[in-house]
Amino acid sequence: MKVFVDSQRCQGHTLCAMIAPDSFQLSDIDGTSSPVNEVVPPDQDDAVREAVHSCPEQAISIEE
């Protein structure tokens, strides 16, 4: 599975980093999110899926 964050949509709510801290990193400048790695390790799949569904801006997408 691969994960992507749309930088134009992300508003820095930080929910993804709270839900899946090993998969998302936050910018020190504006708090927006980006994936730590595009390819999600299998043990983090569930947390990343939860982060996708929790994003209020729908800025996170996954590709199977």
Contacts in CASP RR format, 6 or more apart in sequence:
PFRMAT RR
TARGET T0000
AUTHOR 0000-0000-0000
METHOD contacts of the structure
MODEL  1
MKVFVDSQRCQGHTLCAMIAPDSFQLSDIDGTSSPVNEVVPPDQDDAVRE
AVHSCPEQAISIEE
1 39 0 8 1.000
1 40 0 8 1.000
1 45 0 8 1.000
1 48 0 8 1.000
1 62 0 8 1.000
1 63 0 8 1.000
1 64 0 8 1.000
2 38 0 8 1.000
2 39 0 8 1.000
2 40 0 8 1.000
2 62 0 8 1.000
2 63 0 8 1.000
3 23 0 8 1.000
3 35 0 8 1.000
3 38 0 8 1.000
3 40 0 8 1.000
3 48 0 8 1.000
3 52 0 8 1.000
3 60 0 8 1.000
3 61 0 8 1.000
3 62 0 8 1.000
3 63 0 8 1.000
4 35 0 8 1.000
4 38 0 8 1.000
4 60 0 8 1.000
4 61 0 8 1.000
4 62 0 8 1.000
4 63 0 8 1.000
5 16 0 8 1.000
5 24 0 8 1.000
5 32 0 8 1.000
5 33 0 8 1.000
5 34 0 8 1.000
5 35 0 8 1.000
5 59 0 8 1.000
5 60 0 8 1.000
6 59 0 8 1.000
6 60 0 8 1.000
6 61 0 8 1.000
7 32 0 8 1.000
7 34 0 8 1.000
7 59 0 8 1.000
9 57 0 8 1.000
9 58 0 8 1.000
9 59 0 8 1.000
10 32 0 8 1.000
10 33 0 8 1.000
10 57 0 8 1.000
10 59 0 8 1.000
11 32 0 8 1.000
11 56 0 8 1.000
11 57 0 8 1.000
11 59 0 8 1.000
12 26 0 8 1.000
12 30 0 8 1.000
12 31 0 8 1.000
12 32 0 8 1.000
12 33 0 8 1.000
13 55 0 8 1.000
13 56 0 8 1.000
13 57 0 8 1.000
14 26 0 8 1.000
14 31 0 8 1.000
14 33 0 8 1.000
15 51 0 8 1.000
15 54 0 8 1.000
15 55 0 8 1.000
15 56 0 8 1.000
16 23 0 8 1.000
16 24 0 8 1.000
16 33 0 8 1.000
16 51 0 8 1.000
16 54 0 8 1.000
16 55 0 8 1.000
16 60 0 8 1.000
17 24 0 8 1.000
17 25 0 8 1.000
17 26 0 8 1.000
17 33 0 8 1.000
19 47 0 8 1.000
19 50 0 8 1.000
19 51 0 8 1.000
19 54 0 8 1.000
20 44 0 8 1.000
20 47 0 8 1.000
20 48 0 8 1.000
20 50 0 8 1.000
20 51 0 8 1.000
22 36 0 8 1.000
22 44 0 8 1.000
22 47 0 8 1.000
23 35 0 8 1.000
23 36 0 8 1.000
23 37 0 8 1.000
23 40 0 8 1.000
23 44 0 8 1.000
23 47 0 8 1.000
23 48 0 8 1.000
23 51 0 8 1.000
24 33 0 8 1.000
24 34 0 8 1.000
24 35 0 8 1.000
24 36 0 8 1.000
24 51 0 8 1.000
25 33 0 8 1.000
25 34 0 8 1.000
25 35 0 8 1.000
25 36 0 8 1.000
26 32 0 8 1.000
26 33 0 8 1.000
27 33 0 8 1.000
27 34 0 8 1.000
33 59 0 8 1.000
33 60 0 8 1.000
40 48 0 8 1.000
40 62 0 8 1.000
48 60 0 8 1.000
48 62 0 8 1.000
49 62 0 8 1.000
51 60 0 8 1.000
52 60 0 8 1.000
52 61 0 8 1.000
52 62 0 8 1.000
END
